[in-house]
Amino acid sequence: MAKVRVAAAQFFSGTDPEANLALCDRYVRQAAGQGARLVVLPENANRVRDYAGRAECWARSEELTGPFVTGLRATAAELGVHIAAGVDLRGETEPVVYIASVLIGPDGEIIGVHHKHVLWDYEYTLFEPGNEPYEVFETALGRIGLLLCADGIVPETPRALGLLGAQILCNSLNSRGPDEARVHVPLRAMENRVFHVAANTVGGPADQWPWMGGSQIVAPDGTRLAEAGELDEELVVADIEPAAADDKAMPGVADLFAWRRPELYGVLTLPLDSVPAAAMYGPAPAGMPPRPLAVAVLQTSHFRSTEWTVTRTLGQISYAGARGATLGVLPELFCFAPGEVAADPAAAAAVSRDVLARLAAACADAELWVAANLVEADAGRYHSTVFLLDDSGTVVHRYRKTHLTDADRAWATAGGALSVADTAIGRIGFMIGEEVWVPEVARALALEGAELIAHPTSWTSPEAMHVAATERTEENRVHLVSANRLDSPVPLGSQVLRADDFEPGQPIAVMRYPTAYWTRHGFEEQLSIDLDLRESNDKMMGHHLDPLAKRHPDLYGMFTTG
């Protein structure tokens, strides 16, 4: 496969567009001198946004035929390189301005322009979000998709570009959030198996929140091929093989595009006001009281023998009930040893029937709801199923795993629906194990009105916990309870992520990063957390950004086609 050298430039653009053009030119020349054929520049590389309002924003923004873009085109043509630059561009009528990414070819011609679809908070007071269909551009380097900063805070833009065949995502950022480099940028590469070249602004006025830098070039498997620091201006360069992004397999999991279930994602394409979550858009209603839910992560799984494991599980349930918990969540296929189910799914289903009956009795005694992942037999087929038992021991809901890993396919049949249990204790959605890598799963559950997602799991990588799971709460503003096995392939514990209320005055990191709680790895433990379901009814990530309500479902047709 042919290699291509790419670069991301990290700097701060001031108030002088001419000086900023010279700065861009310098970085492009530096990159070209190191052999780069594609250079990504930050968002609003043309000028810092110090505007008093829309009128000033219009007056100081650029046009495609103006001096800033024309200057970049000349540089690209002189050096024979591709440039993806963030530029604030005027619309057809005053005061409409779009946050744009302009892709320029090595001949100086404009290959394509993307208008940012999802804006970051204050940007809604100055700019209009784009609404044009997504487009992937065929270039001599490979297939390129464009996005800008908050386009990657939510899953839809990078997912749409991936489904349209992008091999390289060029992401121009202007972010003060530490979550870009730690979560959004690597995850959008990993879940779509694409290369991600992300260039962020850095520094800025000392009396304000600094822009966070952390520009990255990330491979489809999440490897950071090059990464800038968070303090200084710099250029990062790496060699990539764009054709490698055509392989969508995540080793040990599945082909992340082939295992998708487009027929289950219809809610993603419904009009904004037609989904159950429409009632949850915006801040929580002023009169909504706290809705406490005491959750217990029951961290126990197969050890010594099935009987020993079940006995300990019953003890966990009794203890959680005595501590005042309302809902307990058990790990993935908790009562079976690794490989045991695949070796004999019929026997595992028989064991599961007995275990379910014993769990039901324990739930009734402890007056505790429990989400338990077991093996379910149905007409000669077997499912990995989460049974939700209420505090009387009655099974009130079941979720059959819909996205099967390569290992699951040896014994399991996929379920036919993503669903939310509307219960007396709240609206609960479910996903199992590696389904955390499927952005459509948590997104669909959130749009169906889930306030909490129960997630029995067995972590197979640190990124599954610290990147993918974290993102599922951040992008959907929903509580996520991940109960991990004692013998998970990587030494991590269980995790609870809070949806968190937005409150004016929060630091940027607190506005964006969900609060997390963890257990230790490898031994029986119980983590009790008092969650508030009211927080899941506050979808704001700032004063203006609601990551559910600001979607563009009319553009997501590719999500529901094979």
C-alpha positions as CSV (number, residue, x, y, z in Angstrom):
1,M,0.0,0.0,0.0
2,A,1.2,3.5,-0.9
3,K,2.3,5.7,1.9
4,V,1.4,9.4,2.2
5,R,3.1,11.9,4.6
6,V,0.6,14.2,6.3
7,A,0.9,17.0,8.7
8,A,-1.1,18.9,11.3
9,A,-0.1,22.5,12.2
10,Q,-0.9,23.8,15.7
11,F,-0.9,27.6,16.3
12,F,-2.9,30.6,17.3
13,S,-4.3,33.1,14.8
14,G,-4.6,36.7,16.0
15,T,-6.6,39.7,14.8
16,D,-4.6,40.4,11.6
17,P,-5.7,38.1,8.7
18,E,-2.6,39.1,6.6
19,A,-0.3,38.0,9.4
20,N,-2.3,34.8,9.9
21,L,-2.0,34.0,6.2
22,A,1.8,34.4,6.5
23,L,1.7,32.1,9.6
24,C,-0.2,29.5,7.6
25,D,2.1,29.8,4.7
26,R,5.1,29.3,7.0
27,Y,3.7,26.1,8.5
28,V,2.7,24.7,5.1
29,R,6.2,25.3,3.8
30,Q,7.7,23.7,6.9
31,A,5.5,20.6,6.3
32,A,6.2,20.5,2.6
33,G,9.9,20.7,3.4
34,Q,9.5,17.5,5.5
35,G,7.8,15.8,2.6
36,A,4.1,16.3,3.6
37,R,1.6,16.1,0.8
38,L,-1.4,17.0,3.0
39,V,-1.4,19.8,5.6
40,V,-4.3,20.4,8.0
41,L,-4.6,23.8,9.6
42,P,-6.8,24.8,12.6
43,E,-10.4,26.1,12.5
44,N,-10.7,29.8,11.9
45,A,-7.1,30.0,10.8
46,N,-8.0,33.3,9.2
47,R,-8.8,35.2,12.4
48,V,-9.4,34.9,16.1
49,R,-13.1,35.4,17.0
50,D,-13.3,38.5,19.2
51,Y,-16.6,39.7,17.6
52,A,-19.2,41.7,19.5
53,G,-22.0,40.2,17.4
54,R,-23.1,38.8,14.0
55,A,-22.5,42.1,12.1
56,E,-18.9,42.3,13.1
57,C,-18.5,38.6,12.5
58,W,-19.7,39.1,8.9
59,A,-17.6,42.2,8.4
60,R,-14.4,40.4,9.4
61,S,-15.0,37.0,7.8
62,E,-13.7,35.8,4.5
63,E,-15.0,34.9,1.0
64,L,-13.8,32.0,-1.1
65,T,-12.5,34.6,-3.6
66,G,-10.9,36.7,-0.9
67,P,-7.2,37.3,-0.1
68,F,-6.9,34.6,2.6
69,V,-8.2,31.6,0.6
70,T,-6.5,33.0,-2.5
71,G,-3.2,33.1,-0.6
72,L,-3.6,29.5,0.6
73,R,-4.4,28.4,-3.0
74,A,-1.2,30.1,-4.2
75,T,0.9,28.3,-1.6
76,A,-0.7,24.9,-2.4
77,A,0.0,25.4,-6.1
78,E,3.6,26.6,-5.6
79,L,4.4,23.7,-3.3
80,G,2.2,21.0,-4.9
81,V,0.5,20.1,-1.6
82,H,-3.1,19.6,-0.4
83,I,-4.3,22.0,2.3
84,A,-7.3,21.6,4.5
85,A,-7.9,24.9,6.3
86,G,-10.5,26.1,8.7
87,V,-11.9,29.5,7.5
88,D,-14.9,31.5,8.6
89,L,-16.7,32.2,5.3
90,R,-19.5,34.6,4.5
91,G,-22.8,33.1,3.3
92,E,-24.8,34.5,0.4
93,T,-26.6,37.1,2.5
94,E,-25.5,39.2,5.4
95,P,-25.1,38.4,8.3
96,V,-24.9,34.7,7.6
97,V,-21.4,33.3,8.2
98,Y,-20.4,29.6,8.1
99,I,-17.5,27.9,9.9
100,A,-15.9,26.2,7.0
101,S,-13.2,23.7,6.0
102,V,-11.7,24.4,2.6
103,L,-9.9,21.6,0.9
104,I,-7.4,22.8,-1.7
105,G,-5.6,20.6,-4.2
106,P,-1.9,20.7,-5.3
107,D,-2.9,22.7,-8.3
108,G,-4.4,25.4,-6.2
109,E,-7.9,24.6,-7.1
110,I,-10.6,24.2,-4.5
111,I,-11.6,20.5,-4.2
112,G,-14.4,21.0,-1.7
113,V,-15.9,23.0,1.1
114,H,-17.6,21.7,4.2
115,H,-19.7,23.9,6.5
116,K,-19.6,22.9,10.1
117,H,-22.9,21.1,11.0
118,V,-22.7,21.1,14.8
119,L,-21.4,24.2,16.4
120,W,-19.7,24.7,19.8
121,D,-21.9,26.6,22.3
122,Y,-21.2,30.3,21.7
123,E,-20.7,29.7,18.0
124,Y,-24.5,29.5,17.6
125,T,-24.7,33.2,18.5
126,L,-22.4,34.2,15.6
127,F,-22.6,31.5,12.9
128,E,-25.1,29.4,11.0
129,P,-24.7,25.6,11.0
130,G,-24.3,24.0,7.7
131,N,-26.9,21.7,6.3
132,E,-25.5,20.4,3.0
133,P,-25.3,16.7,2.4
134,Y,-22.1,15.0,3.5
135,E,-19.5,14.5,0.8
136,V,-16.2,12.6,0.5
137,F,-13.7,13.9,-1.9
138,E,-11.6,11.7,-4.2
139,T,-8.0,13.0,-4.3
140,A,-4.7,11.7,-5.5
141,L,-3.9,10.9,-1.8
142,G,-7.1,9.0,-1.1
143,R,-10.7,9.7,-0.1
144,I,-10.9,12.7,2.2
145,G,-13.7,13.7,4.5
146,L,-13.8,17.2,6.2
147,L,-15.1,18.0,9.6
148,L,-14.5,20.8,12.2
149,C,-14.2,20.4,15.9
150,A,-17.7,20.0,17.4
151,D,-18.7,18.0,14.3
152,G,-16.6,15.3,16.1
153,I,-18.1,15.8,19.6
154,V,-21.2,14.0,18.2
155,P,-20.9,10.7,16.2
156,E,-22.9,11.5,13.1
157,T,-20.5,13.6,11.0
158,P,-17.5,11.3,11.2
159,R,-19.8,8.2,10.9
160,A,-21.5,9.6,7.8
161,L,-18.1,10.3,6.2
162,G,-16.8,6.8,7.1
163,L,-19.9,5.2,5.6
164,L,-19.4,7.2,2.5
165,G,-16.0,5.8,2.1
166,A,-13.6,8.3,3.6
167,Q,-10.1,7.0,4.3
168,I,-8.8,10.2,5.9
169,L,-10.6,12.6,8.1
170,C,-9.2,16.2,8.1
171,N,-10.4,17.9,11.3
172,S,-9.7,21.6,11.9
173,L,-10.3,22.4,15.5
174,N,-10.6,25.5,17.7
175,S,-11.0,23.7,21.0
176,R,-10.4,24.5,24.6
177,G,-11.5,21.1,25.7
178,P,-9.0,18.5,26.9
179,D,-11.5,15.8,25.7
180,E,-10.6,16.3,22.0
181,A,-7.2,14.7,22.2
182,R,-8.2,12.2,24.8
183,V,-11.6,11.0,23.5
184,H,-13.1,12.5,20.4
185,V,-10.2,12.4,17.9
186,P,-9.0,8.9,18.7
187,L,-12.4,7.4,19.0
188,R,-13.7,8.8,15.7
189,A,-10.7,7.1,14.1
190,M,-11.2,3.8,15.9
191,E,-14.9,3.4,15.6
192,N,-14.8,4.2,11.8
193,R,-11.4,2.6,11.1
194,V,-10.1,5.7,9.4
195,F,-7.0,7.9,9.6
196,H,-7.7,11.2,11.5
197,V,-5.6,14.2,11.0
198,A,-6.6,16.8,13.6
199,A,-5.1,20.3,13.9
200,N,-6.1,22.4,16.9
201,T,-5.5,26.0,18.0
202,V,-3.1,26.4,21.0
203,G,-2.5,29.1,23.6
204,G,-4.2,32.5,23.2
205,P,-4.8,35.4,25.5
206,A,-3.5,34.6,29.0
207,D,-6.6,35.9,30.8
208,Q,-8.9,33.5,29.0
209,W,-9.3,29.7,28.8
210,P,-6.4,28.6,26.6
211,W,-6.9,26.6,23.5
212,M,-5.8,23.1,24.3
213,G,-3.6,22.1,21.3
214,G,-3.0,18.3,21.4
215,S,-3.1,18.1,17.6
216,Q,-2.9,14.5,16.5
217,I,-2.5,12.1,13.6
218,V,-4.3,8.9,14.5
219,A,-4.4,5.5,12.8
220,P,-7.5,3.4,12.3
221,D,-6.6,1.3,15.3
222,G,-6.2,4.3,17.5
223,T,-2.4,4.5,17.4
224,R,-1.3,8.1,17.8
225,L,1.2,8.3,14.9
226,A,2.1,11.9,15.9
227,E,0.9,14.1,18.7
228,A,1.6,17.7,19.7
229,G,1.7,19.0,23.2
230,E,-0.9,21.2,24.8
231,L,1.2,24.3,25.4
232,D,3.2,25.3,22.3
233,E,2.8,26.0,18.6
234,E,4.2,23.1,16.6
235,L,3.9,20.9,13.6
236,V,3.4,17.1,13.7
237,V,4.1,14.9,10.7
238,A,3.4,11.2,10.1
239,D,3.3,8.6,7.3
240,I,-0.1,6.9,6.6
241,E,-1.4,4.3,4.2
242,P,-4.9,5.5,3.2
243,A,-5.8,2.1,1.7
244,A,-5.4,0.5,5.1
245,A,-8.6,2.4,6.2
246,D,-10.6,0.1,3.8
247,D,-10.1,-2.7,6.3
248,K,-12.8,-2.2,8.9
249,A,-11.9,-5.1,11.1
250,M,-11.1,-4.5,14.8
251,P,-9.0,-7.5,15.8
252,G,-10.7,-9.6,18.4
253,V,-14.0,-7.8,18.0
254,A,-15.5,-7.7,14.5
255,D,-15.6,-5.9,11.2
256,L,-17.0,-2.6,12.6
257,F,-19.0,-1.8,9.5
258,A,-20.1,-5.3,8.6
259,W,-21.6,-5.9,12.0
260,R,-23.8,-2.8,11.9
261,R,-27.5,-3.3,11.9
262,P,-29.0,-0.5,9.7
263,E,-32.5,-1.9,10.1
264,L,-32.3,-1.0,13.8
265,Y,-31.2,2.6,13.5
266,G,-34.4,4.1,12.1
267,V,-34.8,6.5,15.1
268,L,-31.6,8.3,14.0
269,T,-33.3,9.5,10.8
270,L,-36.6,10.6,12.3
271,P,-37.4,14.3,12.5
272,L,-36.0,16.0,15.6
273,D,-39.4,16.5,17.2
274,S,-40.6,12.9,16.4
275,V,-38.3,11.0,18.8
276,P,-39.1,10.3,22.5
277,A,-36.0,12.2,23.5
278,A,-37.5,15.4,22.1
279,A,-39.2,15.9,25.5
280,M,-35.7,15.9,27.0
281,Y,-34.1,18.5,24.8
282,G,-32.5,21.5,26.4
283,P,-32.1,22.0,30.1
284,A,-34.1,19.9,32.6
285,P,-37.4,21.7,33.3
286,A,-37.1,24.2,36.1
287,G,-39.7,22.4,38.2
288,M,-38.4,18.9,37.7
289,P,-37.4,17.6,41.2
290,P,-34.3,15.3,41.7
291,R,-35.0,11.7,40.7
292,P,-32.5,9.7,42.7
293,L,-31.5,6.2,41.7
294,A,-29.1,4.3,43.9
295,V,-27.1,2.0,41.6
296,A,-24.8,-0.8,42.7
297,V,-22.2,-2.3,40.3
298,L,-22.1,-6.0,41.4
299,Q,-18.5,-6.8,40.3
300,T,-18.3,-10.5,40.5
301,S,-17.8,-13.1,37.8
302,H,-16.8,-16.7,37.4
303,F,-14.2,-17.9,39.9
304,R,-13.5,-21.4,41.2
305,S,-16.9,-22.9,40.0
306,T,-20.3,-21.9,38.8
307,E,-21.9,-22.6,42.2
308,W,-19.3,-20.6,44.1
309,T,-19.9,-17.7,41.6
310,V,-23.7,-17.8,41.9
311,T,-23.5,-18.0,45.7
312,R,-21.3,-14.9,45.8
313,T,-23.7,-13.1,43.4
314,L,-26.6,-13.8,45.6
315,G,-24.6,-12.4,48.5
316,Q,-23.9,-9.3,46.4
317,I,-27.6,-8.8,45.7
318,S,-28.4,-9.2,49.4
319,Y,-25.7,-6.7,50.4
320,A,-26.8,-4.2,47.8
321,G,-30.3,-4.3,49.0
322,A,-29.3,-3.9,52.6
323,R,-27.3,-0.8,51.6
324,G,-30.3,0.8,50.0
325,A,-29.5,0.2,46.4
326,T,-32.4,0.2,43.8
327,L,-30.7,-1.2,40.8
328,G,-27.8,-3.7,40.5
329,V,-25.8,-4.4,37.3
330,L,-23.8,-7.6,36.8
331,P,-20.9,-8.2,34.4
332,E,-21.1,-9.8,30.9
333,L,-22.0,-13.5,31.1
334,F,-20.9,-13.3,34.7
335,C,-21.5,-16.9,35.9
336,F,-19.5,-18.6,33.1
337,A,-15.8,-19.1,32.6
338,P,-14.3,-17.6,29.4
339,G,-15.0,-19.9,26.5
340,E,-17.5,-22.0,28.4
341,V,-20.6,-20.7,26.6
342,A,-19.2,-21.2,23.1
343,A,-18.1,-24.8,24.0
344,D,-21.6,-25.8,25.0
345,P,-24.3,-23.2,24.6
346,A,-27.1,-25.6,25.3
347,A,-25.6,-26.4,28.7
348,A,-25.0,-22.7,29.3
349,A,-28.7,-22.0,28.6
350,A,-29.7,-24.7,31.1
351,V,-27.4,-23.2,33.8
352,S,-28.8,-19.8,33.0
353,R,-32.4,-20.9,33.6
354,D,-31.5,-22.1,37.0
355,V,-29.4,-19.0,37.8
356,L,-32.2,-16.7,36.7
357,A,-34.6,-18.4,39.0
358,R,-32.2,-18.0,41.9
359,L,-31.5,-14.4,41.0
360,A,-35.3,-13.7,40.9
361,A,-35.7,-15.0,44.5
362,A,-32.8,-13.0,45.7
363,C,-34.2,-9.8,44.1
364,A,-37.5,-10.3,45.8
365,D,-35.8,-10.9,49.1
366,A,-33.5,-7.8,48.8
367,E,-36.2,-5.7,47.0
368,L,-33.6,-4.9,44.4
369,W,-33.8,-4.6,40.6
370,V,-31.0,-6.4,38.8
371,A,-29.7,-6.4,35.2
372,A,-28.2,-9.8,34.5
373,N,-26.5,-11.1,31.3
374,L,-27.2,-14.8,30.7
375,V,-27.6,-17.3,27.9
376,E,-31.2,-17.6,26.6
377,A,-32.5,-20.5,24.5
378,D,-35.3,-19.9,22.0
379,A,-36.4,-22.4,19.3
380,G,-33.0,-24.0,19.1
381,R,-31.1,-20.7,19.0
382,Y,-29.1,-19.0,21.7
383,H,-28.9,-15.4,22.6
384,S,-26.7,-13.3,24.9
385,T,-29.5,-11.7,26.8
386,V,-29.8,-9.1,29.6
387,F,-32.7,-9.9,31.8
388,L,-34.1,-7.0,33.9
389,L,-35.6,-8.3,37.1
390,D,-37.7,-6.0,39.2
391,D,-37.8,-5.9,43.0
392,S,-40.4,-8.7,43.1
393,G,-38.1,-11.0,41.0
394,T,-40.2,-10.6,37.9
395,V,-38.5,-10.4,34.5
396,V,-39.9,-7.1,33.2
397,H,-37.6,-6.7,30.1
398,R,-35.0,-8.6,28.1
399,Y,-32.5,-7.3,25.6
400,R,-30.9,-9.8,23.2
401,K,-27.4,-8.6,22.0
402,T,-27.8,-7.2,18.6
403,H,-24.2,-6.7,17.5
404,L,-22.3,-10.0,17.7
405,T,-18.5,-10.2,17.9
406,D,-16.6,-12.7,15.8
407,A,-16.4,-14.9,18.9
408,D,-20.2,-14.5,19.6
409,R,-21.0,-15.8,16.2
410,A,-19.7,-19.2,17.1
411,W,-22.8,-19.8,19.2
412,A,-25.1,-16.8,19.4
413,T,-28.0,-15.5,17.3
414,A,-28.3,-11.7,17.2
415,G,-31.4,-10.0,18.7
416,G,-33.8,-8.0,16.6
417,A,-34.3,-4.8,18.5
418,L,-32.7,-2.0,20.5
419,S,-35.1,-1.1,23.2
420,V,-35.6,0.9,26.3
421,A,-37.4,-0.4,29.4
422,D,-39.8,2.2,30.7
423,T,-40.0,1.2,34.4
424,A,-41.0,2.5,37.8
425,I,-37.4,3.4,38.5
426,G,-36.6,5.1,35.2
427,R,-36.1,4.5,31.5
428,I,-33.3,2.0,31.1
429,G,-31.5,1.0,27.9
430,F,-29.0,-1.9,27.5
431,M,-25.9,-2.8,25.6
432,I,-23.5,-5.6,26.0
433,G,-19.7,-5.7,25.9
434,E,-18.2,-4.6,22.6
435,E,-21.4,-2.9,21.5
436,V,-19.8,0.2,23.2
437,W,-17.9,0.5,19.9
438,V,-21.1,1.0,17.9
439,P,-22.1,4.7,18.1
440,E,-25.6,4.0,16.8
441,V,-26.4,1.8,19.8
442,A,-26.1,4.3,22.6
443,R,-27.4,7.1,20.2
444,A,-30.5,5.1,19.4
445,L,-31.1,4.3,23.1
446,A,-30.7,8.0,24.0
447,L,-33.1,9.1,21.3
448,E,-35.6,6.5,22.6
449,G,-35.5,8.3,25.9
450,A,-33.1,6.2,27.9
451,E,-32.0,7.9,31.2
452,L,-29.5,5.2,32.1
453,I,-27.7,2.5,30.0
454,A,-26.8,-0.7,31.8
455,H,-23.7,-2.2,30.2
456,P,-22.5,-5.7,31.3
457,T,-19.0,-6.0,29.8
458,S,-15.6,-7.5,29.8
459,W,-13.1,-4.8,28.8
460,T,-10.8,-5.9,26.0
461,S,-8.8,-2.7,25.8
462,P,-8.2,0.5,27.8
463,E,-9.8,2.5,25.0
464,A,-13.1,0.6,25.4
465,M,-13.5,2.0,28.9
466,H,-11.7,5.4,28.8
467,V,-12.5,6.5,25.3
468,A,-15.5,4.7,23.9
469,A,-17.6,4.4,27.0
470,T,-16.7,7.9,28.1
471,E,-17.9,9.2,24.7
472,R,-21.2,7.4,24.9
473,T,-22.1,9.4,28.0
474,E,-20.6,12.7,26.8
475,E,-22.3,12.7,23.3
476,N,-25.7,11.5,24.6
477,R,-25.8,13.0,28.1
478,V,-27.1,9.7,29.7
479,H,-25.8,7.8,32.7
480,L,-23.8,4.7,31.8
481,V,-23.2,1.8,34.2
482,S,-20.5,-0.6,33.0
483,A,-20.1,-3.7,35.2
484,N,-16.8,-5.5,34.3
485,R,-15.7,-9.1,34.8
486,L,-13.0,-10.0,37.3
487,D,-11.0,-11.8,34.5
488,S,-11.4,-9.1,31.8
489,P,-8.6,-9.3,29.2
490,V,-7.2,-5.9,30.4
491,P,-6.7,-5.0,34.1
492,L,-9.5,-2.5,34.5
493,G,-12.4,-2.3,36.9
494,S,-16.0,-1.3,36.5
495,Q,-17.1,2.2,35.6
496,V,-20.1,4.5,36.3
497,L,-20.3,7.7,34.2
498,R,-22.7,10.5,35.1
499,A,-24.7,12.5,32.6
500,D,-24.0,15.6,34.7
501,D,-26.0,18.8,34.7
502,F,-24.7,21.8,32.8
503,E,-24.4,24.8,35.2
504,P,-23.2,28.3,34.1
505,G,-19.7,29.0,35.2
506,Q,-18.5,25.4,34.8
507,P,-14.9,25.1,33.6
508,I,-14.7,23.8,30.0
509,A,-13.5,20.3,31.1
510,V,-16.3,19.9,33.5
511,M,-18.9,21.1,30.9
512,R,-17.7,18.3,28.6
513,Y,-16.1,15.4,30.4
514,P,-18.6,13.3,32.4
515,T,-17.8,12.5,36.0
516,A,-16.5,8.9,36.4
517,Y,-16.3,6.4,39.2
518,W,-14.3,3.2,39.1
519,T,-13.7,0.0,41.0
520,R,-10.4,-1.9,41.1
521,H,-9.7,-4.9,38.8
522,G,-9.5,-8.6,39.6
523,F,-11.5,-9.1,42.8
524,E,-15.0,-9.0,44.0
525,E,-16.1,-5.5,44.8
526,Q,-19.4,-3.5,45.0
527,L,-19.6,0.1,43.9
528,S,-22.6,2.1,45.1
529,I,-23.4,5.4,43.4
530,D,-26.4,7.7,43.9
531,L,-27.3,8.9,40.4
532,D,-29.9,11.5,39.6
533,L,-32.0,10.8,36.5
534,R,-32.9,14.4,36.3
535,E,-29.3,14.9,35.0
536,S,-30.2,12.7,32.0
537,N,-33.0,15.1,31.3
538,D,-30.6,18.0,30.9
539,K,-29.1,17.6,27.5
540,M,-27.1,20.8,27.5
541,M,-23.3,20.9,27.0
542,G,-23.1,24.6,27.5
543,H,-25.5,27.5,27.0
544,H,-26.4,26.7,23.4
545,L,-25.3,23.2,22.5
546,D,-27.6,20.3,22.9
547,P,-25.9,17.4,21.2
548,L,-29.2,15.6,20.5
549,A,-31.3,18.5,19.4
550,K,-28.6,20.0,17.1
551,R,-28.5,16.9,14.9
552,H,-29.4,16.9,11.2
553,P,-31.4,13.6,10.8
554,D,-32.5,14.4,7.2
555,L,-28.8,13.9,6.2
556,Y,-28.4,10.5,7.9
557,G,-29.9,8.3,5.3
558,M,-26.7,6.3,4.9
559,F,-27.1,5.1,8.5
560,T,-30.2,3.0,7.6
561,T,-29.0,1.5,4.3
562,G,-26.8,-1.6,4.0
